[in-house]
Amino acid sequence: MIWRYAVKRVLQLIPILFGITLLSYALMQSASADTVDMMMQKRGMLITPENQAVMRHEMGLDQPFILQYFQWLGKIFTGDMGYSYLKNMDVFPLFMKALPSTLLLTLSSMVVTVCISVPLGILSAVRQNKITDYVIRFFSFIGNALPGFFVALLLLLVFALWLGWLPVTGNHGFVSILLPTFTLAIAMSAKYTRQVRATVLEELNKDYVMGCLARGVKGRTILLANVLKNSMLTIVTLLALSIGSLLGGTAIVESIFMWPGVGSLAVDAIGNRDYAIIQVYVIWMAVIYVGINLITDLIYHFLDPRIRMQGEG
């Protein structure tokens, strides 16, 4: 049963999440400059061993590591994500303020990527070794070779500075999301177009396609009813991986366009050594990837009867 499989997968993922939180907390604790030092520097306080000891005691940082970890983990389960001493506010409202921007950018990027890569990948496979195939493969190779920051700067130069059609940075409504969306979509579409093409070509060369053609079934019907259905596993896997990385926040793109998302918040926190925000960001990334993998596994059960039969066995 699907529910039994889902429960089994959730139980298997709990130790992974536990290990990630333990490792991230240990890394934050072993950093060269901790929260106390950064907070005292920001407040202009004299950093002395005596002042550090007093502040560590007030913040509970002089307790054993394992006790600190379980206290922090317990607060996470109750919704207390910690306190950013550098921003002088709780982490939860900071994170929730940045999350909608990341969700919006993720959705727009995925929609554009699917609309570009799936049709072009199918067209390239159907027109194999023809001029259309060569053109699509050429541009997908170029798009895949260009680094994301270069694409972002190129789009800024052309559409924001030269043409003046779009704003340079920030969030000023619908037009502000166009440049970061296409920056992410160009790289993903270039990569996924080639992978969709390879998957569709593999299906087109199978015996059942030749059998359908021999019985007089139209090529378009075979493509839509059979080939695309059998190619969905690969497409779902690609989308799941992309959604996980985008929900985590594409830090470079968000920083270039000053998009107020989770990735930009994490970059600022790393630069300021704001460990409370960094730890929450790590947990968010872990939960997203674990959750997306779980959902992808469940979708596999509906798309592929062979996987469903193995799970029942």
Number of C-alpha atoms within 10 A of each C-alpha: 9 13 9 10 16 15 11 11 16 13 11 11 16 11 11 14 15 13 11 15 19 15 12 17 22 14 12 18 17 10 11 7 11 14 22 19 18 17 20 18 13 11 9 9 11 12 13 10 9 10 14 15 14 12 17 16 12 10 12 13 16 13 12 9 13 12 12 16 17 12 12 15 18 13 13 14 9 8 10 14 21 18 16 19 18 20 12 9 12 16 20 16 11 15 19 12 14 18 20 14 20 23 18 14 23 23 16 18 26 20 12 17 25 18 13 18 25 20 14 24 27 23 18 26 23 18 13 14 10 11 11 16 19 14 12 17 19 13 12 23 16 12 19 19 12 13 11 20 15 11 20 21 16 13 19 23 14 13 15 17 13 10 10 12 11 18 19 18 18 15 15 11 9 7 11 17 22 15 23 24 22 19 22 25 25 21 21 25 27 26 20 24 28 22 18 27 25 17 22 23 19 13 19 19 10 11 10 14 18 14 11 15 13 10 9 9 13 11 13 10 11 18 18 11 11 16 22 19 14 17 19 17 17 15 18 16 17 16 18 19 14 19 20 20 14 23 23 25 26 20 19 15 22 24 20 17 21 17 24 18 26 28 24 23 23 25 18 15 20 13 8 13 21 23 25 20 26 21 20 20 20 17 17 16 18 19 18 18 18 19 16 19 18 17 13 17 17 18 14 18 17 12 16 14 11 12 15 17 11 9 13 11 6
